Amino acid sequence: MTNSTNCNISYNTPLIQVIIYATIFPFGAIFNAIALWVFCYKMKTWTETRVYMINLVIADCSVVCTLPFTIYFLWNNRRPDTLCLTIQSIYFINMCMSIYIITAISVDRCIAIKYPLRAKSVRSPWKAAVICGCLWVTVITVQYLKPRGKELLCFQKLSTTPLVTVPYLFIFVFLIPLIILTFCSTHIIRSLKNKMITDPQEKKPIEKAIYIVSANLFVFILCFLPIQVGLLARFVMEKNGVMCLAIQKIRDFNSVTTCIANSNCCMDALCYYFVAKEFQDAAVLFKPKSHHSKTSQTDASELNTV
């Protein structure tokens, strides 16, 4: 075993990383631009979901817009400067916001499905806007207050000095959202299955809604678990002074998993188009029977999912 602090990591940007980013950018930009236009201009009623979705699309669009700069910085081994630090801040702020808003949507959806009678007193577009505003302020503040690493190249950690922020990011940006998302998704699926037993004629829309909730959870885990585990593994390796070769391999692994995490911006956009209709069809079944049908349809539209 050698001391990792005496290790110099070499790095060449993998061509596959550039190709993936170059693929994500046009699709992510187009899909999210269309989604933003639909949520801002085509929807007539302000609902909780509309508020959350606009914020999510803004976060995803911002991440997508940093990708051309990321490609340029990585390919040219750009040294940190004002532009680099600005792009890095935009990237990390909006990636965190994407995760938090997905989590907030899951909680909002769980309340609407699990407690339909209480939902009206707990949920409102104004409250959703306040929640999103608080999240933006908190994430931006933390980003600018956190200690900055002294790296030689932009978007590249070449040193083997462990970053003290990694465990906190793992807990607060991934683990806690994952626990909340899993808890809410489990309760939603259980409620939908119970509804399917008591109302078997509505089996098809409920089954679709169960598939949607399960797929959303799966996509979240698929996109964010590998990179978070990779970053945590590198932190542990650097903390314990493992061999340079092992750190080099985990760094290469993280380059690939970062691409997977960034692809979530495209996956979110695809979900806007392919899953919302089926979920609102199932969600309307949970509305109190005394509600007017038009009101029920409006309420159901609030439950459009990611």
TIDO-215916 format. One record per residue (C-alpha): residue number from 1; y, z negated, x. Coordinates in nm, 4 decimals. Example, Ala and Ser with C-alpha at 12.3 -4.5 7.8 and 13.67 -1.06 7.14 Angstrom:
2
+-----+----------+----------+----------+
:  nr :       c2 :       c3 :       c1 :
+-----+----------+----------+----------+
:   1 :  -0.4500 :  -0.7800 :   1.2300 :
:   2 :  -0.1060 :  -0.7140 :   1.3670 :
+-----+----------+----------+----------+
END
This chain:
306
+-----+----------+----------+----------+
:  nr :       c2 :       c3 :       c1 :
+-----+----------+----------+----------+
:   1 :   0.0000 :   0.0000 :   0.0000 :
:   2 :   0.3449 :   0.0879 :   0.1330 :
:   3 :   0.6893 :  -0.0369 :   0.0458 :
:   4 :   0.8330 :   0.2100 :  -0.2037 :
:   5 :   1.1894 :   0.1325 :  -0.0975 :
:   6 :   1.1220 :   0.3195 :   0.2274 :
:   7 :   0.9958 :   0.6235 :   0.0394 :
:   8 :   1.1953 :   0.9439 :  -0.0055 :
:   9 :   1.0908 :   1.1397 :  -0.3121 :
:  10 :   1.1108 :   1.5161 :  -0.2955 :
:  11 :   1.1680 :   1.7109 :  -0.6115 :
:  12 :   1.1756 :   2.0743 :  -0.7128 :
:  13 :   1.2542 :   2.1564 :  -1.0737 :
:  14 :   0.9321 :   2.2906 :  -1.2340 :
:  15 :   0.9775 :   2.6383 :  -1.3785 :
:  16 :   0.7950 :   2.5245 :  -1.6922 :
:  17 :   1.0662 :   2.2624 :  -1.7508 :
:  18 :   1.3378 :   2.5271 :  -1.7389 :
:  19 :   1.1372 :   2.7554 :  -1.9701 :
:  20 :   1.0817 :   2.4772 :  -2.2250 :
:  21 :   1.4497 :   2.3789 :  -2.2270 :
:  22 :   1.5521 :   2.7430 :  -2.2553 :
:  23 :   1.3194 :   2.7728 :  -2.5569 :
:  24 :   1.4275 :   2.4499 :  -2.7241 :
:  25 :   1.7988 :   2.5288 :  -2.6974 :
:  26 :   1.8299 :   2.8437 :  -2.9167 :
:  27 :   1.5848 :   2.7235 :  -3.1817 :
:  28 :   1.7308 :   2.3727 :  -3.1890 :
:  29 :   2.0873 :   2.5055 :  -3.2045 :
:  30 :   2.0129 :   2.7473 :  -3.4893 :
:  31 :   1.8010 :   2.5086 :  -3.6969 :
:  32 :   2.0400 :   2.2161 :  -3.6617 :
:  33 :   2.3490 :   2.4292 :  -3.7261 :
:  34 :   2.1958 :   2.5546 :  -4.0507 :
:  35 :   2.0906 :   2.2022 :  -4.1477 :
:  36 :   2.4417 :   2.0689 :  -4.0797 :
:  37 :   2.5931 :   2.3453 :  -4.2923 :
:  38 :   2.3544 :   2.2709 :  -4.5796 :
:  39 :   2.4107 :   1.8938 :  -4.5755 :
:  40 :   2.7882 :   1.9213 :  -4.5343 :
:  41 :   2.8715 :   2.2105 :  -4.7666 :
:  42 :   2.5809 :   2.2962 :  -4.9974 :
:  43 :   2.4875 :   1.9500 :  -5.1260 :
:  44 :   2.7245 :   1.8343 :  -5.3990 :
:  45 :   2.6250 :   1.4676 :  -5.4352 :
:  46 :   2.6762 :   1.2088 :  -5.1651 :
:  47 :   2.3572 :   1.0072 :  -5.1275 :
:  48 :   2.2181 :   0.7678 :  -4.8683 :
:  49 :   1.9901 :   1.0355 :  -4.7319 :
:  50 :   2.2723 :   1.2890 :  -4.7042 :
:  51 :   2.4722 :   1.0403 :  -4.4945 :
:  52 :   2.1768 :   0.9625 :  -4.2685 :
:  53 :   2.0810 :   1.3279 :  -4.2345 :
:  54 :   2.4310 :   1.4405 :  -4.1339 :
:  55 :   2.4370 :   1.1747 :  -3.8642 :
:  56 :   2.0875 :   1.2714 :  -3.7495 :
:  57 :   2.1776 :   1.6410 :  -3.7307 :
:  58 :   2.4932 :   1.5588 :  -3.5318 :
:  59 :   2.2864 :   1.3522 :  -3.2870 :
:  60 :   2.0207 :   1.6233 :  -3.2534 :
:  61 :   2.2837 :   1.8974 :  -3.2129 :
:  62 :   2.4532 :   1.6979 :  -2.9388 :
:  63 :   2.1256 :   1.6570 :  -2.7495 :
:  64 :   2.0510 :   2.0284 :  -2.7863 :
:  65 :   2.3972 :   2.1205 :  -2.6565 :
:  66 :   2.3385 :   1.9226 :  -2.3356 :
:  67 :   2.0252 :   2.1225 :  -2.2488 :
:  68 :   2.1990 :   2.4260 :  -2.0865 :
:  69 :   2.3939 :   2.1848 :  -1.8644 :
:  70 :   2.0729 :   1.9961 :  -1.7869 :
:  71 :   1.9009 :   2.3192 :  -1.6808 :
:  72 :   2.1947 :   2.4080 :  -1.4567 :
:  73 :   2.2133 :   2.0605 :  -1.2997 :
:  74 :   1.8403 :   2.0435 :  -1.2341 :
:  75 :   1.8055 :   2.3968 :  -1.1016 :
:  76 :   2.1039 :   2.3682 :  -0.8667 :
:  77 :   2.0477 :   2.0059 :  -0.7614 :
:  78 :   2.3974 :   1.9169 :  -0.8810 :
:  79 :   2.5469 :   1.6005 :  -0.7393 :
:  80 :   2.6827 :   1.3427 :  -0.9860 :
:  81 :   3.0442 :   1.4127 :  -1.0795 :
:  82 :   3.2606 :   1.3638 :  -1.3861 :
:  83 :   3.0973 :   1.6508 :  -1.5766 :
:  84 :   2.7482 :   1.5321 :  -1.4878 :
:  85 :   2.8160 :   1.1725 :  -1.5931 :
:  86 :   2.9745 :   1.2911 :  -1.9183 :
:  87 :   2.6772 :   1.5123 :  -2.0078 :
:  88 :   2.4344 :   1.2329 :  -1.9178 :
:  89 :   2.6217 :   0.9905 :  -2.1447 :
:  90 :   2.6256 :   1.2391 :  -2.4338 :
:  91 :   2.2535 :   1.2995 :  -2.3879 :
:  92 :   2.1460 :   0.9356 :  -2.3795 :
:  93 :   2.3804 :   0.8233 :  -2.6585 :
:  94 :   2.2627 :   1.0904 :  -2.8985 :
:  95 :   1.8943 :   1.0589 :  -2.8052 :
:  96 :   1.9136 :   0.6860 :  -2.8856 :
:  97 :   2.1026 :   0.7599 :  -3.2079 :
:  98 :   1.8373 :   1.0104 :  -3.3141 :
:  99 :   1.5692 :   0.7421 :  -3.2771 :
: 100 :   1.7735 :   0.4763 :  -3.4585 :
: 101 :   1.8683 :   0.7012 :  -3.7497 :
: 102 :   1.5067 :   0.8128 :  -3.7954 :
: 103 :   1.4210 :   0.4417 :  -3.8119 :
: 104 :   1.7013 :   0.3740 :  -4.0607 :
: 105 :   1.5821 :   0.6593 :  -4.2827 :
: 106 :   1.2321 :   0.5130 :  -4.2789 :
: 107 :   1.3626 :   0.1711 :  -4.3865 :
: 108 :   1.5780 :   0.3278 :  -4.6589 :
: 109 :   1.2838 :   0.5343 :  -4.7835 :
: 110 :   1.0578 :   0.2294 :  -4.7834 :
: 111 :   1.3046 :   0.0309 :  -4.9951 :
: 112 :   1.3393 :   0.3181 :  -5.2420 :
: 113 :   0.9625 :   0.3589 :  -5.2809 :
: 114 :   0.8458 :  -0.0015 :  -5.2487 :
: 115 :   1.1259 :  -0.1634 :  -5.4510 :
: 116 :   1.2655 :   0.1033 :  -5.6875 :
: 117 :   1.4247 :  -0.1528 :  -5.9218 :
: 118 :   1.6131 :  -0.3285 :  -5.6412 :
: 119 :   1.7033 :  -0.0105 :  -5.4565 :
: 120 :   2.0239 :   0.0510 :  -5.6516 :
: 121 :   2.1695 :  -0.2856 :  -5.5503 :
: 122 :   2.0599 :  -0.2551 :  -5.1871 :
: 123 :   2.1222 :   0.1134 :  -5.1164 :
: 124 :   2.4427 :   0.3163 :  -5.1420 :
: 125 :   2.6087 :   0.6013 :  -4.9503 :
: 126 :   2.8825 :   0.3630 :  -4.8392 :
: 127 :   2.6320 :   0.1158 :  -4.6948 :
: 128 :   2.4502 :   0.4006 :  -4.5202 :
: 129 :   2.7799 :   0.5149 :  -4.3661 :
: 130 :   2.8554 :   0.1598 :  -4.2461 :
: 131 :   2.5076 :   0.1312 :  -4.0908 :
: 132 :   2.5490 :   0.4639 :  -3.9095 :
: 133 :   2.8972 :   0.3674 :  -3.7918 :
: 134 :   2.7717 :   0.0366 :  -3.6530 :
: 135 :   2.4873 :   0.2154 :  -3.4747 :
: 136 :   2.7253 :   0.4666 :  -3.3143 :
: 137 :   2.9634 :   0.1948 :  -3.1954 :
: 138 :   2.6812 :  -0.0207 :  -3.0595 :
: 139 :   2.5029 :   0.2595 :  -2.8747 :
: 140 :   2.8246 :   0.4001 :  -2.7243 :
: 141 :   2.9372 :   0.0530 :  -2.6147 :
: 142 :   2.6021 :  -0.0272 :  -2.4528 :
: 143 :   2.5974 :   0.3110 :  -2.2760 :
: 144 :   2.9340 :   0.2518 :  -2.1132 :
: 145 :   2.8696 :  -0.1134 :  -2.0281 :
: 146 :   2.5241 :  -0.0731 :  -1.8756 :
: 147 :   2.5010 :  -0.0639 :  -1.4942 :
: 148 :   2.4912 :   0.2880 :  -1.3504 :
: 149 :   2.2390 :   0.3912 :  -1.0878 :
: 150 :   2.3647 :   0.5452 :  -0.7641 :
: 151 :   2.1637 :   0.8650 :  -0.7639 :
: 152 :   2.2196 :   1.1542 :  -0.5256 :
: 153 :   2.1460 :   1.4255 :  -0.7837 :
: 154 :   2.2382 :   1.4683 :  -1.1496 :
: 155 :   1.9614 :   1.3910 :  -1.4041 :
: 156 :   1.7260 :   1.3088 :  -1.1160 :
: 157 :   1.6132 :   0.9673 :  -0.9953 :
: 158 :   1.5128 :   1.0226 :  -0.6341 :
: 159 :   1.5360 :   0.6612 :  -0.5193 :
: 160 :   1.2504 :   0.4166 :  -0.5640 :
: 161 :   1.4737 :   0.1217 :  -0.6475 :
: 162 :   1.3586 :   0.0007 :  -0.9929 :
: 163 :   1.6145 :   0.0293 :  -1.2706 :
: 164 :   1.6561 :  -0.3079 :  -1.4429 :
: 165 :   1.7496 :  -0.1318 :  -1.7688 :
: 166 :   1.4085 :   0.0353 :  -1.8133 :
: 167 :   1.2245 :  -0.2597 :  -1.9782 :
: 168 :   1.5167 :  -0.3207 :  -2.2146 :
: 169 :   1.5296 :   0.0462 :  -2.3125 :
: 170 :   1.1547 :   0.0446 :  -2.3721 :
: 171 :   1.1822 :  -0.2584 :  -2.6028 :
: 172 :   1.5027 :  -0.1816 :  -2.7925 :
: 173 :   1.5042 :   0.2005 :  -2.7975 :
: 174 :   1.1326 :   0.2626 :  -2.8494 :
: 175 :   0.9090 :  -0.0379 :  -2.9209 :
: 176 :   1.1170 :  -0.2060 :  -3.1925 :
: 177 :   1.1916 :   0.1257 :  -3.3730 :
: 178 :   0.8215 :   0.2148 :  -3.3473 :
: 179 :   0.7172 :  -0.1187 :  -3.5018 :
: 180 :   0.9678 :  -0.0767 :  -3.7858 :
: 181 :   0.8686 :   0.2854 :  -3.8423 :
: 182 :   0.4977 :   0.1977 :  -3.8451 :
: 183 :   0.5531 :  -0.0980 :  -4.0810 :
: 184 :   0.7612 :   0.1079 :  -4.3256 :
: 185 :   0.5288 :   0.4090 :  -4.3127 :
: 186 :   0.2250 :   0.1889 :  -4.3771 :
: 187 :   0.3871 :   0.0292 :  -4.6810 :
: 188 :   0.5040 :   0.3646 :  -4.8159 :
: 189 :   0.1563 :   0.5152 :  -4.7813 :
: 190 :  -0.0002 :   0.2101 :  -4.9467 :
: 191 :   0.2438 :   0.2310 :  -5.2383 :
: 192 :   0.1819 :   0.6030 :  -5.2788 :
: 193 :  -0.1957 :   0.5524 :  -5.2779 :
: 194 :  -0.1658 :   0.2795 :  -5.5413 :
: 195 :   0.0479 :   0.5106 :  -5.7521 :
: 196 :  -0.2114 :   0.7856 :  -5.7146 :
: 197 :  -0.4794 :   0.5500 :  -5.8520 :
: 198 :  -0.2710 :   0.4506 :  -6.1563 :
: 199 :  -0.1374 :   0.8011 :  -6.2155 :
: 200 :  -0.4121 :   1.0461 :  -6.1071 :
: 201 :  -0.2488 :   1.3492 :  -6.2720 :
: 202 :   0.0228 :   1.3301 :  -6.0067 :
: 203 :  -0.2281 :   1.3328 :  -5.7225 :
: 204 :  -0.1077 :   1.6545 :  -5.5577 :
: 205 :   0.2625 :   1.5634 :  -5.4963 :
: 206 :   0.1637 :   1.2125 :  -5.3876 :
: 207 :  -0.0897 :   1.3476 :  -5.1390 :
: 208 :   0.1793 :   1.5754 :  -4.9967 :
: 209 :   0.4181 :   1.2824 :  -4.9634 :
: 210 :   0.1497 :   1.0780 :  -4.7823 :
: 211 :   0.0957 :   1.3673 :  -4.5451 :
: 212 :   0.4702 :   1.3890 :  -4.4793 :
: 213 :   0.5059 :   1.0189 :  -4.3981 :
: 214 :   0.2009 :   1.0300 :  -4.1721 :
: 215 :   0.3239 :   1.3451 :  -3.9997 :
: 216 :   0.6676 :   1.1940 :  -3.9356 :
: 217 :   0.5143 :   0.8888 :  -3.7719 :
: 218 :   0.2803 :   1.1063 :  -3.5668 :
: 219 :   0.5666 :   1.3285 :  -3.4446 :
: 220 :   0.7708 :   1.0241 :  -3.3436 :
: 221 :   0.4817 :   0.8811 :  -3.1410 :
: 222 :   0.3956 :   1.2211 :  -2.9917 :
: 223 :   0.7515 :   1.2870 :  -2.8776 :
: 224 :   0.8599 :   0.9470 :  -2.7501 :
: 225 :   0.5511 :   0.7493 :  -2.6467 :
: 226 :   0.4628 :   0.9581 :  -2.3359 :
: 227 :   0.8106 :   0.9444 :  -2.1803 :
: 228 :   0.8562 :   0.5748 :  -2.2547 :
: 229 :   0.5175 :   0.4872 :  -2.1067 :
: 230 :   0.5926 :   0.7075 :  -1.8058 :
: 231 :   0.9301 :   0.5436 :  -1.7398 :
: 232 :   0.7811 :   0.1972 :  -1.7758 :
: 233 :   0.4921 :   0.2884 :  -1.5455 :
: 234 :   0.7333 :   0.4111 :  -1.2786 :
: 235 :   0.9357 :   0.0903 :  -1.3101 :
: 236 :   0.6217 :  -0.1196 :  -1.2562 :
: 237 :   0.5168 :   0.0954 :  -0.9596 :
: 238 :   0.8572 :   0.0672 :  -0.7957 :
: 239 :   0.8719 :  -0.3039 :  -0.8672 :
: 240 :   0.5376 :  -0.3590 :  -0.6970 :
: 241 :   0.5968 :  -0.1191 :  -0.4074 :
: 242 :   0.3096 :   0.1212 :  -0.4655 :
: 243 :   0.2475 :   0.4325 :  -0.2552 :
: 244 :   0.5018 :   0.7133 :  -0.2530 :
: 245 :   0.2425 :   0.9651 :  -0.3708 :
: 246 :   0.1761 :   0.7686 :  -0.6895 :
: 247 :   0.5474 :   0.7450 :  -0.7662 :
: 248 :   0.5843 :   1.1177 :  -0.7016 :
: 249 :   0.3060 :   1.1963 :  -0.9487 :
: 250 :   0.4488 :   0.9732 :  -1.2226 :
: 251 :   0.7862 :   1.1369 :  -1.1650 :
: 252 :   0.6334 :   1.4810 :  -1.2182 :
: 253 :   0.4617 :   1.3458 :  -1.5304 :
: 254 :   0.7968 :   1.2189 :  -1.6621 :
: 255 :   0.9529 :   1.5631 :  -1.6097 :
: 256 :   0.7018 :   1.7090 :  -1.8556 :
: 257 :   0.7214 :   1.4227 :  -2.1061 :
: 258 :   1.1012 :   1.4481 :  -2.1087 :
: 259 :   1.0615 :   1.8057 :  -2.2334 :
: 260 :   0.8318 :   1.6795 :  -2.5090 :
: 261 :   1.0868 :   1.4154 :  -2.6101 :
: 262 :   1.3649 :   1.6747 :  -2.6243 :
: 263 :   1.1523 :   1.8963 :  -2.8492 :
: 264 :   1.1955 :   1.6300 :  -3.1192 :
: 265 :   1.5365 :   1.7836 :  -3.1915 :
: 266 :   1.3636 :   2.1018 :  -3.3088 :
: 267 :   1.0903 :   1.9149 :  -3.4947 :
: 268 :   1.3491 :   1.7153 :  -3.6908 :
: 269 :   1.5181 :   2.0387 :  -3.7966 :
: 270 :   1.1910 :   2.1939 :  -3.9104 :
: 271 :   1.1207 :   1.8872 :  -4.1209 :
: 272 :   1.4519 :   1.9342 :  -4.3020 :
: 273 :   1.3187 :   2.2545 :  -4.4524 :
: 274 :   0.9462 :   2.1997 :  -4.5003 :
: 275 :   0.9002 :   1.8415 :  -4.6173 :
: 276 :   1.1962 :   1.7322 :  -4.8299 :
: 277 :   1.0947 :   1.8994 :  -5.1565 :
: 278 :   0.7427 :   1.7575 :  -5.1678 :
: 279 :   0.8541 :   1.4038 :  -5.0907 :
: 280 :   1.1232 :   1.3960 :  -5.3590 :
: 281 :   0.8667 :   1.5223 :  -5.6133 :
: 282 :   0.6512 :   1.2188 :  -5.5374 :
: 283 :   0.9443 :   0.9785 :  -5.5100 :
: 284 :   1.0653 :   1.0551 :  -5.8616 :
: 285 :   0.7398 :   0.9079 :  -5.9952 :
: 286 :   0.8526 :   0.5624 :  -5.8837 :
: 287 :   1.1728 :   0.5648 :  -6.0866 :
: 288 :   1.1904 :   0.3360 :  -6.3923 :
: 289 :   1.0920 :   0.5179 :  -6.7098 :
: 290 :   1.4106 :   0.4112 :  -6.8870 :
: 291 :   1.6242 :   0.6249 :  -6.6574 :
: 292 :   1.7493 :   0.9566 :  -6.7799 :
: 293 :   1.5574 :   1.2481 :  -6.6332 :
: 294 :   1.8689 :   1.3944 :  -6.4752 :
: 295 :   1.9482 :   1.0640 :  -6.3082 :
: 296 :   1.5928 :   1.0409 :  -6.1814 :
: 297 :   1.6151 :   1.3830 :  -6.0246 :
: 298 :   1.9415 :   1.2862 :  -5.8530 :
: 299 :   1.7920 :   0.9613 :  -5.7264 :
: 300 :   1.4853 :   1.1403 :  -5.6016 :
: 301 :   1.6949 :   1.3760 :  -5.3952 :
: 302 :   1.8208 :   1.0711 :  -5.2050 :
: 303 :   1.4728 :   1.0237 :  -5.0638 :
: 304 :   1.4572 :   1.3500 :  -4.8701 :
: 305 :   1.2741 :   1.2644 :  -4.5539 :
: 306 :   1.3037 :   1.3674 :  -4.1947 :
+-----+----------+----------+----------+
END
